[in-house]
Amino acid sequence: MKFVDISTPIYDFDNNFIGVLATHLSWDWVREVEAAMLTTLQTRKNIEFFIVSKNDNVVILGPDEMIGHSLNLNSVELAKTHKNGWSLETWDDGKQYLTGYVLTEGYKDYPGLGWTVIVTAC
């Protein structure tokens, strides 16, 4: 079972720190996102998507056999520098894939989790 913890400082109208708002999210919400993405990709063959963690490039969402494994790809590093795009890239299996990449962003003052989304087509 996996969880995501999120917290943010709370300030009053005079910008004085008054506490922390925190939540403990079940991983089920990520599975809902995955299901929605897979529904979108149903009509397209040979497409895979991955969500990669910020610090260690570990696949946290994607094909079951890839979860927990690091993606050591140039595209992951390019995304971390806020470059979004695509490349033809040779993966660890020795095959070349069209690889799209983007660094996720937060919303308003929330910086987000810094995950990278990778989409491949072969």
Phi and psi restraints in degrees (range 20) as a CNS / XPLOR table:
assign (resid 1 and name C) (resid 2 and name N)
       (resid 2 and name CA) (resid 2 and name C) 1.0 -116.7 20.0 2
assign (resid 2 and name N) (resid 2 and name CA)
       (resid 2 and name C) (resid 3 and name N) 1.0 149.2 20.0 2
assign (resid 2 and name C) (resid 3 and name N)
       (resid 3 and name CA) (resid 3 and name C) 1.0 -135.8 20.0 2
assign (resid 3 and name N) (resid 3 and name CA)
       (resid 3 and name C) (resid 4 and name N) 1.0 158.1 20.0 2
assign (resid 3 and name C) (resid 4 and name N)
       (resid 4 and name CA) (resid 4 and name C) 1.0 -123.9 20.0 2
assign (resid 4 and name N) (resid 4 and name CA)
       (resid 4 and name C) (resid 5 and name N) 1.0 126.7 20.0 2
assign (resid 4 and name C) (resid 5 and name N)
       (resid 5 and name CA) (resid 5 and name C) 1.0 -102.4 20.0 2
assign (resid 5 and name N) (resid 5 and name CA)
       (resid 5 and name C) (resid 6 and name N) 1.0 132.1 20.0 2
assign (resid 5 and name C) (resid 6 and name N)
       (resid 6 and name CA) (resid 6 and name C) 1.0 -129.0 20.0 2
assign (resid 6 and name N) (resid 6 and name CA)
       (resid 6 and name C) (resid 7 and name N) 1.0 135.7 20.0 2
assign (resid 6 and name C) (resid 7 and name N)
       (resid 7 and name CA) (resid 7 and name C) 1.0 -142.7 20.0 2
assign (resid 7 and name N) (resid 7 and name CA)
       (resid 7 and name C) (resid 8 and name N) 1.0 156.2 20.0 2
assign (resid 7 and name C) (resid 8 and name N)
       (resid 8 and name CA) (resid 8 and name C) 1.0 -150.2 20.0 2
assign (resid 8 and name N) (resid 8 and name CA)
       (resid 8 and name C) (resid 9 and name N) 1.0 142.7 20.0 2
assign (resid 8 and name C) (resid 9 and name N)
       (resid 9 and name CA) (resid 9 and name C) 1.0 -71.0 20.0 2
assign (resid 9 and name N) (resid 9 and name CA)
       (resid 9 and name C) (resid 10 and name N) 1.0 150.7 20.0 2
assign (resid 9 and name C) (resid 10 and name N)
       (resid 10 and name CA) (resid 10 and name C) 1.0 -117.0 20.0 2
assign (resid 10 and name N) (resid 10 and name CA)
       (resid 10 and name C) (resid 11 and name N) 1.0 132.8 20.0 2
assign (resid 10 and name C) (resid 11 and name N)
       (resid 11 and name CA) (resid 11 and name C) 1.0 -121.9 20.0 2
assign (resid 11 and name N) (resid 11 and name CA)
       (resid 11 and name C) (resid 12 and name N) 1.0 149.5 20.0 2
assign (resid 11 and name C) (resid 12 and name N)
       (resid 12 and name CA) (resid 12 and name C) 1.0 -83.3 20.0 2
assign (resid 12 and name N) (resid 12 and name CA)
       (resid 12 and name C) (resid 13 and name N) 1.0 -175.6 20.0 2
assign (resid 12 and name C) (resid 13 and name N)
       (resid 13 and name CA) (resid 13 and name C) 1.0 -65.0 20.0 2
assign (resid 13 and name N) (resid 13 and name CA)
       (resid 13 and name C) (resid 14 and name N) 1.0 -19.9 20.0 2
assign (resid 13 and name C) (resid 14 and name N)
       (resid 14 and name CA) (resid 14 and name C) 1.0 -95.4 20.0 2
assign (resid 14 and name N) (resid 14 and name CA)
       (resid 14 and name C) (resid 15 and name N) 1.0 11.9 20.0 2
assign (resid 14 and name C) (resid 15 and name N)
       (resid 15 and name CA) (resid 15 and name C) 1.0 67.5 20.0 2
assign (resid 15 and name N) (resid 15 and name CA)
       (resid 15 and name C) (resid 16 and name N) 1.0 26.4 20.0 2
assign (resid 15 and name C) (resid 16 and name N)
       (resid 16 and name CA) (resid 16 and name C) 1.0 -89.7 20.0 2
assign (resid 16 and name N) (resid 16 and name CA)
       (resid 16 and name C) (resid 17 and name N) 1.0 133.1 20.0 2
assign (resid 16 and name C) (resid 17 and name N)
       (resid 17 and name CA) (resid 17 and name C) 1.0 -65.2 20.0 2
assign (resid 17 and name N) (resid 17 and name CA)
       (resid 17 and name C) (resid 18 and name N) 1.0 128.5 20.0 2
assign (resid 17 and name C) (resid 18 and name N)
       (resid 18 and name CA) (resid 18 and name C) 1.0 -123.8 20.0 2
assign (resid 18 and name N) (resid 18 and name CA)
       (resid 18 and name C) (resid 19 and name N) 1.0 -5.4 20.0 2
assign (resid 18 and name C) (resid 19 and name N)
       (resid 19 and name CA) (resid 19 and name C) 1.0 159.4 20.0 2
assign (resid 19 and name N) (resid 19 and name CA)
       (resid 19 and name C) (resid 20 and name N) 1.0 -170.6 20.0 2
assign (resid 19 and name C) (resid 20 and name N)
       (resid 20 and name CA) (resid 20 and name C) 1.0 -130.0 20.0 2
assign (resid 20 and name N) (resid 20 and name CA)
       (resid 20 and name C) (resid 21 and name N) 1.0 133.5 20.0 2
assign (resid 20 and name C) (resid 21 and name N)
       (resid 21 and name CA) (resid 21 and name C) 1.0 -100.5 20.0 2
assign (resid 21 and name N) (resid 21 and name CA)
       (resid 21 and name C) (resid 22 and name N) 1.0 126.0 20.0 2
assign (resid 21 and name C) (resid 22 and name N)
       (resid 22 and name CA) (resid 22 and name C) 1.0 -133.0 20.0 2
assign (resid 22 and name N) (resid 22 and name CA)
       (resid 22 and name C) (resid 23 and name N) 1.0 152.2 20.0 2
assign (resid 22 and name C) (resid 23 and name N)
       (resid 23 and name CA) (resid 23 and name C) 1.0 -142.2 20.0 2
assign (resid 23 and name N) (resid 23 and name CA)
       (resid 23 and name C) (resid 24 and name N) 1.0 154.0 20.0 2
assign (resid 23 and name C) (resid 24 and name N)
       (resid 24 and name CA) (resid 24 and name C) 1.0 -120.7 20.0 2
assign (resid 24 and name N) (resid 24 and name CA)
       (resid 24 and name C) (resid 25 and name N) 1.0 105.7 20.0 2
assign (resid 24 and name C) (resid 25 and name N)
       (resid 25 and name CA) (resid 25 and name C) 1.0 -97.3 20.0 2
assign (resid 25 and name N) (resid 25 and name CA)
       (resid 25 and name C) (resid 26 and name N) 1.0 137.4 20.0 2
assign (resid 25 and name C) (resid 26 and name N)
       (resid 26 and name CA) (resid 26 and name C) 1.0 -73.0 20.0 2
assign (resid 26 and name N) (resid 26 and name CA)
       (resid 26 and name C) (resid 27 and name N) 1.0 151.5 20.0 2
assign (resid 26 and name C) (resid 27 and name N)
       (resid 27 and name CA) (resid 27 and name C) 1.0 -69.7 20.0 2
assign (resid 27 and name N) (resid 27 and name CA)
       (resid 27 and name C) (resid 28 and name N) 1.0 -9.5 20.0 2
assign (resid 27 and name C) (resid 28 and name N)
       (resid 28 and name CA) (resid 28 and name C) 1.0 -56.9 20.0 2
assign (resid 28 and name N) (resid 28 and name CA)
       (resid 28 and name C) (resid 29 and name N) 1.0 -34.9 20.0 2
assign (resid 28 and name C) (resid 29 and name N)
       (resid 29 and name CA) (resid 29 and name C) 1.0 -64.2 20.0 2
assign (resid 29 and name N) (resid 29 and name CA)
       (resid 29 and name C) (resid 30 and name N) 1.0 -31.9 20.0 2
assign (resid 29 and name C) (resid 30 and name N)
       (resid 30 and name CA) (resid 30 and name C) 1.0 -69.5 20.0 2
assign (resid 30 and name N) (resid 30 and name CA)
       (resid 30 and name C) (resid 31 and name N) 1.0 -38.6 20.0 2
assign (resid 30 and name C) (resid 31 and name N)
       (resid 31 and name CA) (resid 31 and name C) 1.0 -63.1 20.0 2
assign (resid 31 and name N) (resid 31 and name CA)
       (resid 31 and name C) (resid 32 and name N) 1.0 -33.8 20.0 2
assign (resid 31 and name C) (resid 32 and name N)
       (resid 32 and name CA) (resid 32 and name C) 1.0 -66.0 20.0 2
assign (resid 32 and name N) (resid 32 and name CA)
       (resid 32 and name C) (resid 33 and name N) 1.0 -40.4 20.0 2
assign (resid 32 and name C) (resid 33 and name N)
       (resid 33 and name CA) (resid 33 and name C) 1.0 -63.4 20.0 2
assign (resid 33 and name N) (resid 33 and name CA)
       (resid 33 and name C) (resid 34 and name N) 1.0 -43.6 20.0 2
assign (resid 33 and name C) (resid 34 and name N)
       (resid 34 and name CA) (resid 34 and name C) 1.0 -59.7 20.0 2
assign (resid 34 and name N) (resid 34 and name CA)
       (resid 34 and name C) (resid 35 and name N) 1.0 -45.6 20.0 2
assign (resid 34 and name C) (resid 35 and name N)
       (resid 35 and name CA) (resid 35 and name C) 1.0 -61.3 20.0 2
assign (resid 35 and name N) (resid 35 and name CA)
       (resid 35 and name C) (resid 36 and name N) 1.0 -40.4 20.0 2
assign (resid 35 and name C) (resid 36 and name N)
       (resid 36 and name CA) (resid 36 and name C) 1.0 -65.1 20.0 2
assign (resid 36 and name N) (resid 36 and name CA)
       (resid 36 and name C) (resid 37 and name N) 1.0 -40.4 20.0 2
assign (resid 36 and name C) (resid 37 and name N)
       (resid 37 and name CA) (resid 37 and name C) 1.0 -67.6 20.0 2
assign (resid 37 and name N) (resid 37 and name CA)
       (resid 37 and name C) (resid 38 and name N) 1.0 -41.8 20.0 2
assign (resid 37 and name C) (resid 38 and name N)
       (resid 38 and name CA) (resid 38 and name C) 1.0 -65.1 20.0 2
assign (resid 38 and name N) (resid 38 and name CA)
       (resid 38 and name C) (resid 39 and name N) 1.0 -35.7 20.0 2
assign (resid 38 and name C) (resid 39 and name N)
       (resid 39 and name CA) (resid 39 and name C) 1.0 -60.7 20.0 2
assign (resid 39 and name N) (resid 39 and name CA)
       (resid 39 and name C) (resid 40 and name N) 1.0 -40.8 20.0 2
assign (resid 39 and name C) (resid 40 and name N)
       (resid 40 and name CA) (resid 40 and name C) 1.0 -64.3 20.0 2
assign (resid 40 and name N) (resid 40 and name CA)
       (resid 40 and name C) (resid 41 and name N) 1.0 -33.8 20.0 2
assign (resid 40 and name C) (resid 41 and name N)
       (resid 41 and name CA) (resid 41 and name C) 1.0 -92.3 20.0 2
assign (resid 41 and name N) (resid 41 and name CA)
       (resid 41 and name C) (resid 42 and name N) 1.0 0.8 20.0 2
assign (resid 41 and name C) (resid 42 and name N)
       (resid 42 and name CA) (resid 42 and name C) 1.0 -54.3 20.0 2
assign (resid 42 and name N) (resid 42 and name CA)
       (resid 42 and name C) (resid 43 and name N) 1.0 -37.2 20.0 2
assign (resid 42 and name C) (resid 43 and name N)
       (resid 43 and name CA) (resid 43 and name C) 1.0 -84.6 20.0 2
assign (resid 43 and name N) (resid 43 and name CA)
       (resid 43 and name C) (resid 44 and name N) 1.0 -1.7 20.0 2
assign (resid 43 and name C) (resid 44 and name N)
       (resid 44 and name CA) (resid 44 and name C) 1.0 -110.8 20.0 2
assign (resid 44 and name N) (resid 44 and name CA)
       (resid 44 and name C) (resid 45 and name N) 1.0 128.0 20.0 2
assign (resid 44 and name C) (resid 45 and name N)
       (resid 45 and name CA) (resid 45 and name C) 1.0 -93.1 20.0 2
assign (resid 45 and name N) (resid 45 and name CA)
       (resid 45 and name C) (resid 46 and name N) 1.0 154.9 20.0 2
assign (resid 45 and name C) (resid 46 and name N)
       (resid 46 and name CA) (resid 46 and name C) 1.0 61.8 20.0 2
assign (resid 46 and name N) (resid 46 and name CA)
       (resid 46 and name C) (resid 47 and name N) 1.0 32.1 20.0 2
assign (resid 46 and name C) (resid 47 and name N)
       (resid 47 and name CA) (resid 47 and name C) 1.0 -114.5 20.0 2
assign (resid 47 and name N) (resid 47 and name CA)
       (resid 47 and name C) (resid 48 and name N) 1.0 132.4 20.0 2
assign (resid 47 and name C) (resid 48 and name N)
       (resid 48 and name CA) (resid 48 and name C) 1.0 -128.7 20.0 2
assign (resid 48 and name N) (resid 48 and name CA)
       (resid 48 and name C) (resid 49 and name N) 1.0 147.7 20.0 2
assign (resid 48 and name C) (resid 49 and name N)
       (resid 49 and name CA) (resid 49 and name C) 1.0 -128.4 20.0 2
assign (resid 49 and name N) (resid 49 and name CA)
       (resid 49 and name C) (resid 50 and name N) 1.0 152.4 20.0 2
assign (resid 49 and name C) (resid 50 and name N)
       (resid 50 and name CA) (resid 50 and name C) 1.0 -136.5 20.0 2
assign (resid 50 and name N) (resid 50 and name CA)
       (resid 50 and name C) (resid 51 and name N) 1.0 143.0 20.0 2
assign (resid 50 and name C) (resid 51 and name N)
       (resid 51 and name CA) (resid 51 and name C) 1.0 -113.1 20.0 2
assign (resid 51 and name N) (resid 51 and name CA)
       (resid 51 and name C) (resid 52 and name N) 1.0 126.7 20.0 2
assign (resid 51 and name C) (resid 52 and name N)
       (resid 52 and name CA) (resid 52 and name C) 1.0 -115.6 20.0 2
assign (resid 52 and name N) (resid 52 and name CA)
       (resid 52 and name C) (resid 53 and name N) 1.0 135.9 20.0 2
assign (resid 52 and name C) (resid 53 and name N)
       (resid 53 and name CA) (resid 53 and name C) 1.0 -67.3 20.0 2
assign (resid 53 and name N) (resid 53 and name CA)
       (resid 53 and name C) (resid 54 and name N) 1.0 157.7 20.0 2
assign (resid 53 and name C) (resid 54 and name N)
       (resid 54 and name CA) (resid 54 and name C) 1.0 -69.7 20.0 2
assign (resid 54 and name N) (resid 54 and name CA)
       (resid 54 and name C) (resid 55 and name N) 1.0 -47.7 20.0 2
assign (resid 54 and name C) (resid 55 and name N)
       (resid 55 and name CA) (resid 55 and name C) 1.0 -84.8 20.0 2
assign (resid 55 and name N) (resid 55 and name CA)
       (resid 55 and name C) (resid 56 and name N) 1.0 -36.5 20.0 2
assign (resid 55 and name C) (resid 56 and name N)
       (resid 56 and name CA) (resid 56 and name C) 1.0 -123.9 20.0 2
assign (resid 56 and name N) (resid 56 and name CA)
       (resid 56 and name C) (resid 57 and name N) 1.0 9.4 20.0 2
assign (resid 56 and name C) (resid 57 and name N)
       (resid 57 and name CA) (resid 57 and name C) 1.0 59.2 20.0 2
assign (resid 57 and name N) (resid 57 and name CA)
       (resid 57 and name C) (resid 58 and name N) 1.0 26.6 20.0 2
assign (resid 57 and name C) (resid 58 and name N)
       (resid 58 and name CA) (resid 58 and name C) 1.0 -83.4 20.0 2
assign (resid 58 and name N) (resid 58 and name CA)
       (resid 58 and name C) (resid 59 and name N) 1.0 138.0 20.0 2
assign (resid 58 and name C) (resid 59 and name N)
       (resid 59 and name CA) (resid 59 and name C) 1.0 -71.1 20.0 2
assign (resid 59 and name N) (resid 59 and name CA)
       (resid 59 and name C) (resid 60 and name N) 1.0 118.8 20.0 2
assign (resid 59 and name C) (resid 60 and name N)
       (resid 60 and name CA) (resid 60 and name C) 1.0 -105.6 20.0 2
assign (resid 60 and name N) (resid 60 and name CA)
       (resid 60 and name C) (resid 61 and name N) 1.0 -13.3 20.0 2
assign (resid 60 and name C) (resid 61 and name N)
       (resid 61 and name CA) (resid 61 and name C) 1.0 -152.1 20.0 2
assign (resid 61 and name N) (resid 61 and name CA)
       (resid 61 and name C) (resid 62 and name N) 1.0 131.6 20.0 2
assign (resid 61 and name C) (resid 62 and name N)
       (resid 62 and name CA) (resid 62 and name C) 1.0 159.7 20.0 2
assign (resid 62 and name N) (resid 62 and name CA)
       (resid 62 and name C) (resid 63 and name N) 1.0 -158.8 20.0 2
assign (resid 62 and name C) (resid 63 and name N)
       (resid 63 and name CA) (resid 63 and name C) 1.0 -58.1 20.0 2
assign (resid 63 and name N) (resid 63 and name CA)
       (resid 63 and name C) (resid 64 and name N) 1.0 138.2 20.0 2
assign (resid 63 and name C) (resid 64 and name N)
       (resid 64 and name CA) (resid 64 and name C) 1.0 -50.8 20.0 2
assign (resid 64 and name N) (resid 64 and name CA)
       (resid 64 and name C) (resid 65 and name N) 1.0 -40.4 20.0 2
assign (resid 64 and name C) (resid 65 and name N)
       (resid 65 and name CA) (resid 65 and name C) 1.0 -71.1 20.0 2
assign (resid 65 and name N) (resid 65 and name CA)
       (resid 65 and name C) (resid 66 and name N) 1.0 -12.9 20.0 2
assign (resid 65 and name C) (resid 66 and name N)
       (resid 66 and name CA) (resid 66 and name C) 1.0 -99.4 20.0 2
assign (resid 66 and name N) (resid 66 and name CA)
       (resid 66 and name C) (resid 67 and name N) 1.0 -17.3 20.0 2
assign (resid 66 and name C) (resid 67 and name N)
       (resid 67 and name CA) (resid 67 and name C) 1.0 -61.3 20.0 2
assign (resid 67 and name N) (resid 67 and name CA)
       (resid 67 and name C) (resid 68 and name N) 1.0 130.3 20.0 2
assign (resid 67 and name C) (resid 68 and name N)
       (resid 68 and name CA) (resid 68 and name C) 1.0 91.6 20.0 2
assign (resid 68 and name N) (resid 68 and name CA)
       (resid 68 and name C) (resid 69 and name N) 1.0 -6.7 20.0 2
assign (resid 68 and name C) (resid 69 and name N)
       (resid 69 and name CA) (resid 69 and name C) 1.0 -100.0 20.0 2
assign (resid 69 and name N) (resid 69 and name CA)
       (resid 69 and name C) (resid 70 and name N) 1.0 147.1 20.0 2
assign (resid 69 and name C) (resid 70 and name N)
       (resid 70 and name CA) (resid 70 and name C) 1.0 -78.1 20.0 2
assign (resid 70 and name N) (resid 70 and name CA)
       (resid 70 and name C) (resid 71 and name N) 1.0 142.0 20.0 2
assign (resid 70 and name C) (resid 71 and name N)
       (resid 71 and name CA) (resid 71 and name C) 1.0 -103.8 20.0 2
assign (resid 71 and name N) (resid 71 and name CA)
       (resid 71 and name C) (resid 72 and name N) 1.0 105.5 20.0 2
assign (resid 71 and name C) (resid 72 and name N)
       (resid 72 and name CA) (resid 72 and name C) 1.0 -97.1 20.0 2
assign (resid 72 and name N) (resid 72 and name CA)
       (resid 72 and name C) (resid 73 and name N) 1.0 78.5 20.0 2
assign (resid 72 and name C) (resid 73 and name N)
       (resid 73 and name CA) (resid 73 and name C) 1.0 -123.6 20.0 2
assign (resid 73 and name N) (resid 73 and name CA)
       (resid 73 and name C) (resid 74 and name N) 1.0 147.1 20.0 2
assign (resid 73 and name C) (resid 74 and name N)
       (resid 74 and name CA) (resid 74 and name C) 1.0 -60.0 20.0 2
assign (resid 74 and name N) (resid 74 and name CA)
       (resid 74 and name C) (resid 75 and name N) 1.0 -36.1 20.0 2
assign (resid 74 and name C) (resid 75 and name N)
       (resid 75 and name CA) (resid 75 and name C) 1.0 -63.1 20.0 2
assign (resid 75 and name N) (resid 75 and name CA)
       (resid 75 and name C) (resid 76 and name N) 1.0 -34.9 20.0 2
assign (resid 75 and name C) (resid 76 and name N)
       (resid 76 and name CA) (resid 76 and name C) 1.0 -64.4 20.0 2
assign (resid 76 and name N) (resid 76 and name CA)
       (resid 76 and name C) (resid 77 and name N) 1.0 -43.3 20.0 2
assign (resid 76 and name C) (resid 77 and name N)
       (resid 77 and name CA) (resid 77 and name C) 1.0 -67.9 20.0 2
assign (resid 77 and name N) (resid 77 and name CA)
       (resid 77 and name C) (resid 78 and name N) 1.0 -39.2 20.0 2
assign (resid 77 and name C) (resid 78 and name N)
       (resid 78 and name CA) (resid 78 and name C) 1.0 -61.8 20.0 2
assign (resid 78 and name N) (resid 78 and name CA)
       (resid 78 and name C) (resid 79 and name N) 1.0 -41.3 20.0 2
assign (resid 78 and name C) (resid 79 and name N)
       (resid 79 and name CA) (resid 79 and name C) 1.0 -61.6 20.0 2
assign (resid 79 and name N) (resid 79 and name CA)
       (resid 79 and name C) (resid 80 and name N) 1.0 -37.4 20.0 2
assign (resid 79 and name C) (resid 80 and name N)
       (resid 80 and name CA) (resid 80 and name C) 1.0 -64.2 20.0 2
assign (resid 80 and name N) (resid 80 and name CA)
       (resid 80 and name C) (resid 81 and name N) 1.0 -20.8 20.0 2
assign (resid 80 and name C) (resid 81 and name N)
       (resid 81 and name CA) (resid 81 and name C) 1.0 -94.0 20.0 2
assign (resid 81 and name N) (resid 81 and name CA)
       (resid 81 and name C) (resid 82 and name N) 1.0 19.5 20.0 2
assign (resid 81 and name C) (resid 82 and name N)
       (resid 82 and name CA) (resid 82 and name C) 1.0 64.4 20.0 2
assign (resid 82 and name N) (resid 82 and name CA)
       (resid 82 and name C) (resid 83 and name N) 1.0 26.8 20.0 2
assign (resid 82 and name C) (resid 83 and name N)
       (resid 83 and name CA) (resid 83 and name C) 1.0 -100.2 20.0 2
assign (resid 83 and name N) (resid 83 and name CA)
       (resid 83 and name C) (resid 84 and name N) 1.0 124.2 20.0 2
assign (resid 83 and name C) (resid 84 and name N)
       (resid 84 and name CA) (resid 84 and name C) 1.0 -108.3 20.0 2
assign (resid 84 and name N) (resid 84 and name CA)
       (resid 84 and name C) (resid 85 and name N) 1.0 139.8 20.0 2
assign (resid 84 and name C) (resid 85 and name N)
       (resid 85 and name CA) (resid 85 and name C) 1.0 173.8 20.0 2
assign (resid 85 and name N) (resid 85 and name CA)
       (resid 85 and name C) (resid 86 and name N) 1.0 -149.1 20.0 2
assign (resid 85 and name C) (resid 86 and name N)
       (resid 86 and name CA) (resid 86 and name C) 1.0 -150.6 20.0 2
assign (resid 86 and name N) (resid 86 and name CA)
       (resid 86 and name C) (resid 87 and name N) 1.0 161.9 20.0 2
assign (resid 86 and name C) (resid 87 and name N)
       (resid 87 and name CA) (resid 87 and name C) 1.0 -157.7 20.0 2
assign (resid 87 and name N) (resid 87 and name CA)
       (resid 87 and name C) (resid 88 and name N) 1.0 160.3 20.0 2
assign (resid 87 and name C) (resid 88 and name N)
       (resid 88 and name CA) (resid 88 and name C) 1.0 -89.4 20.0 2
assign (resid 88 and name N) (resid 88 and name CA)
       (resid 88 and name C) (resid 89 and name N) 1.0 118.4 20.0 2
assign (resid 88 and name C) (resid 89 and name N)
       (resid 89 and name CA) (resid 89 and name C) 1.0 -133.5 20.0 2
assign (resid 89 and name N) (resid 89 and name CA)
       (resid 89 and name C) (resid 90 and name N) 1.0 138.3 20.0 2
assign (resid 89 and name C) (resid 90 and name N)
       (resid 90 and name CA) (resid 90 and name C) 1.0 -87.3 20.0 2
assign (resid 90 and name N) (resid 90 and name CA)
       (resid 90 and name C) (resid 91 and name N) 1.0 123.0 20.0 2
assign (resid 90 and name C) (resid 91 and name N)
       (resid 91 and name CA) (resid 91 and name C) 1.0 -90.4 20.0 2
assign (resid 91 and name N) (resid 91 and name CA)
       (resid 91 and name C) (resid 92 and name N) 1.0 175.9 20.0 2
assign (resid 91 and name C) (resid 92 and name N)
       (resid 92 and name CA) (resid 92 and name C) 1.0 -61.2 20.0 2
assign (resid 92 and name N) (resid 92 and name CA)
       (resid 92 and name C) (resid 93 and name N) 1.0 -21.2 20.0 2
assign (resid 92 and name C) (resid 93 and name N)
       (resid 93 and name CA) (resid 93 and name C) 1.0 -80.9 20.0 2
assign (resid 93 and name N) (resid 93 and name CA)
       (resid 93 and name C) (resid 94 and name N) 1.0 2.2 20.0 2
assign (resid 93 and name C) (resid 94 and name N)
       (resid 94 and name CA) (resid 94 and name C) 1.0 84.2 20.0 2
assign (resid 94 and name N) (resid 94 and name CA)
       (resid 94 and name C) (resid 95 and name N) 1.0 -2.8 20.0 2
assign (resid 94 and name C) (resid 95 and name N)
       (resid 95 and name CA) (resid 95 and name C) 1.0 -95.3 20.0 2
assign (resid 95 and name N) (resid 95 and name CA)
       (resid 95 and name C) (resid 96 and name N) 1.0 151.8 20.0 2
assign (resid 95 and name C) (resid 96 and name N)
       (resid 96 and name CA) (resid 96 and name C) 1.0 -96.9 20.0 2
assign (resid 96 and name N) (resid 96 and name CA)
       (resid 96 and name C) (resid 97 and name N) 1.0 134.1 20.0 2
assign (resid 96 and name C) (resid 97 and name N)
       (resid 97 and name CA) (resid 97 and name C) 1.0 -130.0 20.0 2
assign (resid 97 and name N) (resid 97 and name CA)
       (resid 97 and name C) (resid 98 and name N) 1.0 146.1 20.0 2
assign (resid 97 and name C) (resid 98 and name N)
       (resid 98 and name CA) (resid 98 and name C) 1.0 -74.0 20.0 2
assign (resid 98 and name N) (resid 98 and name CA)
       (resid 98 and name C) (resid 99 and name N) 1.0 120.0 20.0 2
assign (resid 98 and name C) (resid 99 and name N)
       (resid 99 and name CA) (resid 99 and name C) 1.0 -123.9 20.0 2
assign (resid 99 and name N) (resid 99 and name CA)
       (resid 99 and name C) (resid 100 and name N) 1.0 118.4 20.0 2
assign (resid 99 and name C) (resid 100 and name N)
       (resid 100 and name CA) (resid 100 and name C) 1.0 -98.0 20.0 2
assign (resid 100 and name N) (resid 100 and name CA)
       (resid 100 and name C) (resid 101 and name N) 1.0 149.0 20.0 2
assign (resid 100 and name C) (resid 101 and name N)
       (resid 101 and name CA) (resid 101 and name C) 1.0 -147.7 20.0 2
assign (resid 101 and name N) (resid 101 and name CA)
       (resid 101 and name C) (resid 102 and name N) 1.0 147.3 20.0 2
assign (resid 101 and name C) (resid 102 and name N)
       (resid 102 and name CA) (resid 102 and name C) 1.0 -155.5 20.0 2
assign (resid 102 and name N) (resid 102 and name CA)
       (resid 102 and name C) (resid 103 and name N) 1.0 141.7 20.0 2
assign (resid 102 and name C) (resid 103 and name N)
       (resid 103 and name CA) (resid 103 and name C) 1.0 -88.8 20.0 2
assign (resid 103 and name N) (resid 103 and name CA)
       (resid 103 and name C) (resid 104 and name N) 1.0 129.6 20.0 2
assign (resid 103 and name C) (resid 104 and name N)
       (resid 104 and name CA) (resid 104 and name C) 1.0 -70.5 20.0 2
assign (resid 104 and name N) (resid 104 and name CA)
       (resid 104 and name C) (resid 105 and name N) 1.0 154.8 20.0 2
assign (resid 104 and name C) (resid 105 and name N)
       (resid 105 and name CA) (resid 105 and name C) 1.0 -122.7 20.0 2
assign (resid 105 and name N) (resid 105 and name CA)
       (resid 105 and name C) (resid 106 and name N) 1.0 161.2 20.0 2
assign (resid 105 and name C) (resid 106 and name N)
       (resid 106 and name CA) (resid 106 and name C) 1.0 -84.0 20.0 2
assign (resid 106 and name N) (resid 106 and name CA)
       (resid 106 and name C) (resid 107 and name N) 1.0 -158.6 20.0 2
assign (resid 106 and name C) (resid 107 and name N)
       (resid 107 and name CA) (resid 107 and name C) 1.0 -137.1 20.0 2
assign (resid 107 and name N) (resid 107 and name CA)
       (resid 107 and name C) (resid 108 and name N) 1.0 125.7 20.0 2
assign (resid 107 and name C) (resid 108 and name N)
       (resid 108 and name CA) (resid 108 and name C) 1.0 54.4 20.0 2
assign (resid 108 and name N) (resid 108 and name CA)
       (resid 108 and name C) (resid 109 and name N) 1.0 -120.3 20.0 2
assign (resid 108 and name C) (resid 109 and name N)
       (resid 109 and name CA) (resid 109 and name C) 1.0 -80.4 20.0 2
assign (resid 109 and name N) (resid 109 and name CA)
       (resid 109 and name C) (resid 110 and name N) 1.0 -11.3 20.0 2
assign (resid 109 and name C) (resid 110 and name N)
       (resid 110 and name CA) (resid 110 and name C) 1.0 -82.3 20.0 2
assign (resid 110 and name N) (resid 110 and name CA)
       (resid 110 and name C) (resid 111 and name N) 1.0 119.5 20.0 2
assign (resid 110 and name C) (resid 111 and name N)
       (resid 111 and name CA) (resid 111 and name C) 1.0 -73.8 20.0 2
assign (resid 111 and name N) (resid 111 and name CA)
       (resid 111 and name C) (resid 112 and name N) 1.0 -12.4 20.0 2
assign (resid 111 and name C) (resid 112 and name N)
       (resid 112 and name CA) (resid 112 and name C) 1.0 86.8 20.0 2
assign (resid 112 and name N) (resid 112 and name CA)
       (resid 112 and name C) (resid 113 and name N) 1.0 -178.0 20.0 2
assign (resid 112 and name C) (resid 113 and name N)
       (resid 113 and name CA) (resid 113 and name C) 1.0 -98.1 20.0 2
assign (resid 113 and name N) (resid 113 and name CA)
       (resid 113 and name C) (resid 114 and name N) 1.0 -4.3 20.0 2
assign (resid 113 and name C) (resid 114 and name N)
       (resid 114 and name CA) (resid 114 and name C) 1.0 71.4 20.0 2
assign (resid 114 and name N) (resid 114 and name CA)
       (resid 114 and name C) (resid 115 and name N) 1.0 23.8 20.0 2
assign (resid 114 and name C) (resid 115 and name N)
       (resid 115 and name CA) (resid 115 and name C) 1.0 -75.4 20.0 2
assign (resid 115 and name N) (resid 115 and name CA)
       (resid 115 and name C) (resid 116 and name N) 1.0 152.6 20.0 2
assign (resid 115 and name C) (resid 116 and name N)
       (resid 116 and name CA) (resid 116 and name C) 1.0 -108.2 20.0 2
assign (resid 116 and name N) (resid 116 and name CA)
       (resid 116 and name C) (resid 117 and name N) 1.0 135.7 20.0 2
assign (resid 116 and name C) (resid 117 and name N)
       (resid 117 and name CA) (resid 117 and name C) 1.0 -104.4 20.0 2
assign (resid 117 and name N) (resid 117 and name CA)
       (resid 117 and name C) (resid 118 and name N) 1.0 127.6 20.0 2
assign (resid 117 and name C) (resid 118 and name N)
       (resid 118 and name CA) (resid 118 and name C) 1.0 -119.2 20.0 2
assign (resid 118 and name N) (resid 118 and name CA)
       (resid 118 and name C) (resid 119 and name N) 1.0 133.1 20.0 2
assign (resid 118 and name C) (resid 119 and name N)
       (resid 119 and name CA) (resid 119 and name C) 1.0 -126.4 20.0 2
assign (resid 119 and name N) (resid 119 and name CA)
       (resid 119 and name C) (resid 120 and name N) 1.0 130.6 20.0 2
assign (resid 119 and name C) (resid 120 and name N)
       (resid 120 and name CA) (resid 120 and name C) 1.0 -120.7 20.0 2
assign (resid 120 and name N) (resid 120 and name CA)
       (resid 120 and name C) (resid 121 and name N) 1.0 151.5 20.0 2
assign (resid 120 and name C) (resid 121 and name N)
       (resid 121 and name CA) (resid 121 and name C) 1.0 -137.7 20.0 2
assign (resid 121 and name N) (resid 121 and name CA)
       (resid 121 and name C) (resid 122 and name N) 1.0 137.4 20.0 2
